[in-house]
Structure formats: structure tokens, C-alpha cells
Amino acid sequence: MKVIICGAGQVGWQIARHLAGERNDVTVVDSNPELVRRASDTLDVQGVVGFASHPDVLDRAGGRDCDLLIAATYSDEVNMVTCQVAQSVFGITRKIARLRAQTYLAPEYADLYRREHLPIDVIISPEREVAEAALQRLAAPATFDTESFLGGKAQLLGIALHEECPVLNTSLRELTDLFSTLRAIVVGVRREGRLFAPEPGDQLFADDQIYVFSHIEDVNRTLEIFGKATKKQERVVIIGGGNVGLAVARALEARSDRVRAKVIEKNRAVAERAADALERTIVLNGDGMSSDLLAEANIETADAVLAVTDDDKTNILVSVRAKQAGCRMAISLVNDPTLVPLMAPLDIDAYINPRATTVSSILRHIRHGRVRGVYSIGDAEAEVIEAQVLGTSPIAGKLVREIEFPEGVLMGAVQKGDKVLKPLGSTKIEEGDVIALFALSADIPEVERLLQVSIDFF
């Protein structure tokens, strides 16, 4: 499969890493020579320096025999023109574009993207994806990370363990015996900064951050076992009234269960726009870092603060100040993955990485074959891979206990038909089953071999 990725920033680099690792022919295009050099030096990809929207640049990148183009530069307009050139000049059949400006996404302009006008097959909106991730975090307030799998029938839960957790110093084997009917498995543990896939004899300790794969019907019970309350969020303060904050506030207004939200926005024009677009939500114009303004928003009685400004440091500091003032939960938008290890020491309950969210969304859209989804954990330290088992796969027809997974890989769930099961040693993996695997980055090539990955795009 020949793929051209336009834009070698964090999003483009991560997509290139995934697709090149799956033995696709990948070419990365960017006007910044340093970014192109980084991609070609660290990944098995080709690099072309130039503006992706220029026909001669796409020609040098292999546009004449390209199967898929992903336009993920920082400019919406460059991404749109790139897709137009790809279609009109080279006849590239599948094109994905990342668009940030919300006006391009308005329903009344949907005809713009018909093939005879501006041929974009899939539009990815980072703001909408981040807003959806924020709503998922709010829906699971006891977790610092969460993602749905297997058609929404299973969920990955990131849970921080504290001293009051009732199952501390208990081995995972003992947990399985104690809660034999619980359809949940601990697939990853972060301890003192190191992420690993645990063994059955490993114990859980205070300050561990664990990743648990749970059947959707057992999520609340899973959280309770690890000492987490499942209290409903009724009062939310949103710091940042831009596209993300506005989308979250609108979604909260549209919910049937009553959620009282307040938005704090520093820019007066942006605050006025948000106030005009919202019906029940109170919008305050001012600096979210101000203790007085947070007090005016009743932060001390809020169930959650959601900091989604375009500045990482502001989001982190506002979250810390809100927690110190009495807010029960803090969710922070963090673009820089190197800041993620600070979340737990600063008592920030959950974070959203826009780049990881966008990458996961793009990968979901371009995969229409055996690998159905990939979710990146931390700073690309591990992935959860959802894939269908091929008849030619070495694991087909084997019991789970017979499969020689690497040490950094654990199976979180198995879907047989419409039924999602907790994988046991006696569970037989058959052709057509869909499995969810937690895999440390170093072990992903071996996972691909075991799955006999065959990616069919669209």
C-alpha cells in the first residue's frame, strides 16, 4: 500500500510510524527539512521536502501510484488544496484531511466536500475529537484515561490507586479468584515512571497507575473494587471558551441529565461568541488563573474543572489551583507528552493529549481490515490494538495459555460474534474472533507477526 503523509509534525510522524511498521510504502512530505530528516532517519519512510499542495512536490512523492493521501499539515487551506490536487492531477482515490476551523465543518457547507467540488473523503477535526475525549473523561470521573473498544462493548480504564484502595498488596491472581465473575483484566501498570505488563503474581501498590480492560457492563463494579466512587458530574467549570470548550459546553447542554456548566474565557471576543452560542451555560470573561474568578465560578463546589486553553502550562496551573480550592476532579489538556508524568504528583486526575487523540481517530478511519483500531498510551509507550484474527495467524485455533506472547503483551478481551468475553487460559482463539491486546511499543512488531497483519484500506 502506497501512502503519502503531508505534514511531518507530531501527528504526521506518529501516523507514519504506525503505517511504516505495518510494512506499507510511506512517503512523508513537509516544507521543513528538519522534520523530514527526523522522519526519514528514525522511520522506514521516504522523505520529500516541499509544499504538499504543489503538484510537482506530490509528483516527487509518488502521487501517480498513491493509494491513500493524508493531509495533516498545520494549515487547513494547504490540506484542502492538497486533496484537490491529489484528485484532479493524480486521481488519488482516498484522501483524508485534518481541518481545524469550525466554519469548514458547519452542516450548511457539507456540499463543499462532494467529489465534484472539493474531494475530501474523510475530515478529521482535532477540536471535535478532543471535545469527545473530554466528554468521555467527564463520563468516567474516577479514571485518568479511558477509551472504548469492540463496538463500545469494552472499555480501557486508566485508574490511579491510592492508599484507600481495598485491594492493595493483593496479587492479580488473587484478584481473579476473589472476583471470578468480574469481566475485567489489569493489562498495564505504571510504577515509579515505568510502564509494564504485569504477571499474575504481581501485586498492586499505592501510587500505581493501572490500565484495566473491562466489559462495559462491569465498569462501575471494576471502579468500586479499586476504591473509586462513580458519582455523577453535576457541576462543571470549563476553562477556555474556544472550539473545544464550546463544543463540550454545547454537548453538556444537550444532555438529558441536568449538568450545570460555567465557562471562563480570557479573550472578550471569544467569550462573547461562546455566550451567544450557549443557552443555559454561564460564561465569565477573565483569566482562569485568577483565584477571585474561580471563586466567582464556585470552583470549591464544582464536581470537575476542565482546562482546555491552548496553553499547556495554563491548563496545568489552573487545574492545580482548582484542586487546591476544593474542586473534586481536574482534567487538563496537555499537548506536550513529556509533561504527562507531572499529572499524578500535581494531583491532576486526568489528561487529554490532542495529538494522540487525532492520531487514533485517523487510524480508525483508514483501517477497514484486520486491524480495527489503535490507541496510543502515554508518550507512545504502549498501544492497545483491536484486530480480527486471520485463519493464517499463528494464534488461530490455539488456547490463550498456548500463545507465546512477548512479556509486554496481554490480551484484554475477546469478541466472538456479538459476545465479548474475558480471556481465560482455556479460551480458544478462532478465525474471525476480534481481540484487544495491550502491547508495549518494543513488542508491537511481534504482535503484528502473530496477527499476520493484513491492512485493507477502505
Residue pairs with C-beta under 8 A, 6 or more apart in sequence:
1 19
1 24
1 25
1 67
1 68
1 455
1 457
2 24
2 25
2 27
2 62
2 65
2 66
2 67
2 68
3 19
3 24
3 25
3 26
3 27
3 66
3 67
3 68
3 69
3 70
4 26
4 27
4 29
4 58
4 61
4 62
4 63
4 66
4 68
4 69
4 70
4 86
4 92
5 12
5 15
5 16
5 19
5 26
5 27
5 28
5 29
5 45
5 70
5 72
6 12
6 29
6 30
6 52
6 69
6 70
6 71
6 72
6 73
6 78
6 79
6 82
7 29
7 30
7 52
7 71
7 72
7 73
7 74
7 79
7 98
8 16
8 28
8 29
8 30
8 32
8 35
8 36
8 38
8 39
8 47
9 30
9 35
9 72
9 73
9 74
10 355
11 72
11 98
11 355
11 358
11 359
11 362
12 28
12 30
12 39
12 70
12 72
12 73
13 28
13 35
13 38
13 39
13 43
14 355
14 356
14 359
14 376
14 380
15 70
15 72
15 359
15 362
15 363
16 26
16 28
16 39
16 43
16 45
17 43
17 380
18 359
18 363
18 374
19 26
20 26
20 43
20 44
20 45
21 44
21 444
21 445
21 448
22 371
22 448
22 453
22 455
24 455
25 62
26 43
26 44
26 45
26 46
27 45
27 46
27 47
27 48
27 61
27 62
28 36
28 39
28 40
28 43
28 45
28 46
28 47
28 48
29 36
29 47
29 48
29 49
29 50
29 52
29 57
29 58
29 61
30 36
30 39
30 47
30 49
30 52
30 73
31 49
31 50
31 51
31 52
32 49
33 49
36 47
36 48
36 49
37 47
39 45
39 47
40 46
40 47
46 61
46 62
48 57
48 60
48 61
50 56
50 57
50 60
51 57
51 78
52 58
52 61
52 71
52 73
52 78
52 82
53 78
53 81
53 82
53 85
54 85
55 63
55 85
55 89
58 82
58 85
58 86
58 89
58 90
59 90
63 69
63 86
63 89
63 90
63 92
64 90
66 86
66 90
66 92
67 92
67 93
67 94
67 457
68 92
68 93
68 94
68 95
68 96
68 366
68 457
69 82
69 83
69 86
69 92
69 94
69 95
69 96
70 95
70 96
70 362
70 366
71 78
71 79
71 80
71 82
71 83
71 95
71 96
71 97
71 98
72 79
72 96
72 97
72 98
72 124
72 358
72 362
73 79
73 82
73 98
76 97
76 98
76 99
76 100
76 101
76 104
79 97
79 98
79 99
80 97
80 99
80 104
80 118
80 120
82 97
83 95
83 97
83 118
83 119
83 120
84 118
84 119
86 92
86 95
86 119
87 95
87 115
87 119
88 119
94 121
94 366
94 457
94 458
95 119
95 120
95 121
95 122
96 120
96 121
96 122
96 123
96 124
96 362
96 365
96 366
97 120
97 122
97 123
97 124
98 123
98 124
98 125
98 126
98 358
98 362
99 105
99 123
99 124
99 125
100 125
100 126
100 127
100 243
102 125
102 127
102 243
103 109
104 112
104 123
105 123
105 125
105 128
111 117
112 118
113 119
113 120
113 123
122 365
122 366
124 358
124 361
124 362
124 365
126 354
126 357
126 358
127 242
127 243
127 244
127 247
128 247
129 354
129 357
129 358
129 361
130 244
130 308
130 333
130 352
130 354
130 357
130 358
131 243
131 244
131 247
131 248
131 251
133 352
133 357
134 244
134 248
134 306
134 308
134 331
134 333
134 352
135 248
135 251
135 252
136 146
136 147
136 148
137 143
137 145
137 146
137 306
137 331
137 350
137 352
138 233
138 236
138 248
138 252
138 304
138 306
138 331
139 146
139 233
140 146
140 155
140 157
140 219
140 223
141 230
141 231
141 233
141 303
141 304
141 328
141 329
141 349
142 159
142 223
142 228
142 229
142 230
143 157
143 158
143 159
143 223
143 228
143 350
144 158
144 159
144 160
144 209
144 343
144 349
144 350
144 351
145 156
145 157
145 158
145 211
145 350
145 351
145 377
146 155
146 156
146 157
146 158
147 155
147 156
147 360
147 375
147 384
148 154
148 155
148 156
148 216
149 155
149 156
149 213
149 373
149 375
149 384
149 386
149 412
149 413
149 436
150 386
150 413
150 415
150 420
150 434
150 436
151 415
152 216
153 215
153 216
153 415
153 420
154 213
154 214
154 215
154 216
154 412
154 413
154 415
154 420
154 436
155 213
155 214
155 216
155 219
156 211
156 212
156 213
156 214
156 375
156 384
156 412
157 211
157 212
157 213
157 214
157 219
157 222
157 223
158 209
158 210
158 211
158 350
159 209
159 210
159 211
159 212
159 223
159 226
159 228
160 207
160 208
160 209
160 344
160 349
161 168
161 204
161 205
161 206
161 207
161 208
161 209
161 210
161 226
161 227
162 206
162 207
162 227
163 206
164 227
165 204
165 206
165 226
165 227
166 225
166 226
166 227
167 175
167 178
167 204
167 225
167 226
167 227
168 203
168 204
168 205
168 206
169 203
169 204
169 205
170 178
170 203
170 204
171 200
171 201
171 202
171 203
172 186
172 198
172 199
172 200
172 201
172 202
172 203
172 204
173 200
173 201
175 186
175 225
176 200
179 225
182 218
182 221
182 222
182 225
182 422
183 214
183 215
183 217
183 218
183 420
183 421
183 422
184 212
184 213
184 214
184 215
184 218
184 221
184 222
184 422
185 212
185 213
185 214
185 410
185 411
185 412
185 413
185 422
185 423
186 198
186 204
186 210
186 211
186 212
187 197
187 198
187 211
187 212
187 213
187 384
187 410
187 411
187 412
187 438
188 195
188 196
188 197
188 198
188 210
188 211
188 377
188 382
188 410
188 438
189 195
189 196
189 197
189 198
189 202
189 204
189 208
189 209
189 210
189 211
190 196
190 208
190 209
190 210
190 378
191 205
191 207
191 208
191 209
193 341
195 377
195 378
195 381
195 382
195 440
196 408
196 440
197 407
197 408
197 409
197 410
197 438
197 440
198 410
204 210
207 344
209 344
210 226
211 377
211 438
212 222
212 226
213 384
213 412
213 413
213 436
213 438
214 222
215 413
215 420
215 422
220 230
223 229
223 230
224 230
231 303
232 257
232 303
233 259
233 303
233 304
233 329
234 258
234 259
234 260
234 303
235 259
235 260
235 261
235 298
235 301
235 302
235 303
235 304
236 252
236 259
236 260
236 261
236 262
236 302
236 303
236 304
236 305
236 306
237 261
237 262
237 263
237 264
237 294
237 297
237 298
237 299
237 302
237 304
237 305
237 306
237 322
237 327
238 245
238 248
238 249
238 261
238 262
238 263
238 264
238 305
238 306
238 308
239 245
239 264
239 288
239 305
239 306
239 307
239 308
239 309
239 314
239 315
239 318
240 263
240 264
240 265
240 288
240 307
240 308
240 309
240 310
240 315
240 333
241 249
241 263
241 264
241 265
241 267
241 270
241 271
241 273
241 274
241 283
242 265
242 270
242 308
242 309
242 310
244 308
244 333
245 263
245 265
245 274
245 306
245 308
246 263
246 273
246 274
246 277
246 278
248 261
248 306
248 308
249 261
249 263
249 274
249 278
249 281
250 277
250 278
252 259
252 261
252 281
253 259
253 261
253 278
253 279
253 280
253 281
260 280
261 280
261 281
261 282
262 281
262 282
262 283
262 284
262 297
262 298
263 271
263 274
263 278
263 281
263 282
263 283
263 284
264 283
264 284
264 286
264 287
264 288
264 293
264 294
264 297
265 271
265 274
265 283
265 284
265 285
265 286
266 285
266 286
266 287
266 288
266 309
268 285
271 283
271 284
271 285
272 285
274 281
274 283
275 283
282 297
284 293
284 296
284 297
286 293
287 293
288 294
288 307
288 309
288 314
288 318
289 314
289 317
289 318
289 321
291 321
291 325
294 321
294 322
294 325
295 325
299 305
299 322
299 325
299 326
299 327
300 325
300 326
300 327
301 326
302 322
302 327
302 328
303 327
303 328
303 329
304 327
304 328
304 329
304 330
304 331
305 318
305 319
305 322
305 323
305 327
305 329
305 330
305 331
306 331
307 314
307 315
307 316
307 318
307 319
307 322
307 330
307 331
307 332
307 333
308 315
308 333
308 352
309 315
309 318
309 333
312 333
312 334
312 335
312 336
312 339
315 332
315 333
315 334
316 332
316 334
316 339
316 342
316 346
316 348
318 332
319 330
319 331
319 332
319 346
319 348
320 330
320 346
320 347
320 348
322 330
323 330
323 347
323 348
329 349
329 350
330 347
330 348
330 349
330 350
331 348
331 349
331 350
331 351
331 352
332 343
332 348
332 350
332 351
332 352
333 351
333 352
333 354
334 340
334 343
334 351
334 352
334 353
335 353
335 354
335 355
337 353
337 355
337 356
337 378
337 379
337 380
338 379
340 351
340 353
340 378
340 379
342 348
343 350
343 351
356 376
359 376
360 373
360 374
360 375
360 376
363 373
363 374
364 372
364 373
364 374
366 457
366 458
367 373
367 374
367 455
367 457
368 456
368 457
368 458
369 388
369 454
369 455
369 456
369 457
370 387
370 388
370 390
370 451
370 452
370 453
370 454
370 455
370 456
371 385
371 386
371 387
371 451
371 453
371 455
372 386
372 387
372 388
372 434
373 385
373 386
374 383
374 384
374 385
374 386
375 383
375 384
376 382
376 383
377 383
377 384
380 441
381 440
381 441
382 408
382 438
382 439
382 440
382 441
383 438
383 439
383 441
383 444
384 412
384 436
384 437
384 438
384 439
385 436
385 437
385 439
385 444
385 447
385 451
386 434
386 435
386 436
387 434
387 435
387 437
387 451
387 453
388 432
388 433
388 434
389 395
389 396
389 429
389 430
389 431
389 432
389 433
389 434
389 435
389 451
390 396
390 431
390 451
390 452
390 454
391 431
392 452
393 431
393 450
393 451
393 452
394 449
394 450
394 452
395 403
395 429
395 450
395 451
396 429
396 430
396 431
397 428
397 429
397 430
397 431
398 428
398 429
399 425
399 426
399 427
399 428
399 429
400 411
400 423
400 424
400 425
400 426
400 427
400 428
400 429
401 425
401 426
403 429
403 450
405 411
405 437
405 447
405 450
406 439
406 440
406 443
406 446
406 447
407 443
408 439
408 440
408 442
408 443
409 437
409 438
409 439
409 440
409 443
409 446
409 447
410 437
410 438
411 423
411 435
411 436
411 437
411 438
412 423
412 436
412 437
412 438
413 420
413 421
413 422
413 423
413 435
413 436
414 420
414 421
414 422
414 423
414 427
414 429
414 433
414 434
414 435
414 436
415 421
415 433
415 434
415 435
416 430
416 433
421 427
423 435
429 435
437 447
439 447
